[in-house]
């Protein structure tokens, strides 16, 4: 497996993981918002109970009134703090059944759709006078509080409704050594309120079930699409490798009989006394043999990419190199093509493989001839650090939609006005690969019915 495919798979996996993380975060945030909305709705129901003058309000008053009298006894030293708290618990437990009955009247579970339970815990109980502060009860963190009223359940910080503080001042007479003295003290009675809903997390999740199902389906779809794409990519890569291997093998196999045929024609050429028809036939066979070998070589060369081309670079005079190519082309096509040159007066040297570079340029020139050009203009320019070659023709031109496909392997532009254009669609692909192997660029501009312009840029030092 090539490095590019491995990198593509790794990048896809990272993208999939990132997408999964974002989706998980969105679901989590949605769950948090839904949970908050659900608890707010439930807490608003609880906050409605115990309004002024209601039976529940009178129960709270009964507990507080009775307990205040017990606090007076505690302040006089008649009961201990433990006995005081036991007394408070006893009072609350005795009134709790009545509280639950009234609570269930005010909170309609059937209408609400779930059991909304409530209880109140003692958090802090402090007595202050002019001399000291007496903390009778203080709930420590992570400790279970003293339930005063309501249902029995494990308190959950997520369902905490807040705290309530009740404060009052007490004055009573205390007799010391036969003297009556007024004693003033301040009471701070702080409680924590909690609610409880059986399986409330499941209720929130059930409200989100449509979103969760949709998200899960989308996730499965993305996973399936990812798997299919990677599998298809690997399959296509294997098919491309098989095609390349097949082309390489078949071209090598074809070269053997062609070499034998070439040797046979050479032997026949050396024979004396042949008729003119025989000589013409042998020359035709030889030409077609050379042509077939050139086609096979072109297919073999184009089975590899520019990364695999092994260049034999050397310093080459750009003017001599270009003029040599154009002179040979002019001799071959002087009868049907007018070749104009506009070359730079500045002498420069290119570090190129002359064989590959010449073949690439000839491919462009031959392509112009194939597609109806009668005039070709070749211009050369030397920039700061690059050699610029422009080849323009007045041929039939290329559709704009085909320009981006022009350098693809085996691509041939269709044109109803040209029926006898032969070729494999490899010439321009080969040219593109050669230019890229030289770390250069090639661009094409064309307009239908007007002509085509190729621009090649090669670095002067590479």
Buried (B, 14 or more C-beta within 10 A) or exposed (E): EEEEBEEBBEEBEEEBEEBEEEBEEEBEEBBEEBBEEBBEEBBEBBEEBBEEEBBBBBBBEBBBEBBEEBBBEBBEEEBEBEEBBEBBBEBBEEBBEBBBEBBEEBBEEEEEEBBBBBBBBBBBBBBBEEEEEBEBBEBEEEEEBBBBBBBEBEBEEEBBBEEEEEEEEBEEEEEEEEEEEEBEBBBBBBBBBBBBBEEBEEBBBEBBEEBBEEBEEEBEEBEEEBEEEBEEBEEEBEEEEEEBEEBBEEBEEBBEEBEEBBEBBEEBEEEEEEEEEEEEBBEEBBEEBEEBBEBBEBBBBBBEEBEEBEBEBEEBEBBEBBBEBBEEBBEEBEEEBEBEEEBBEEEBBBBBBBEBBBBBBBBBBBBBBBBBBEBBBBBBBBEEEBBBBBBBBBBBBBEEEBBEEBBEBEEBBEBEEEEEBEBBBBBBBBBBBBBBBBEBBBEBBBEEEEBBBBBBBBBBEE
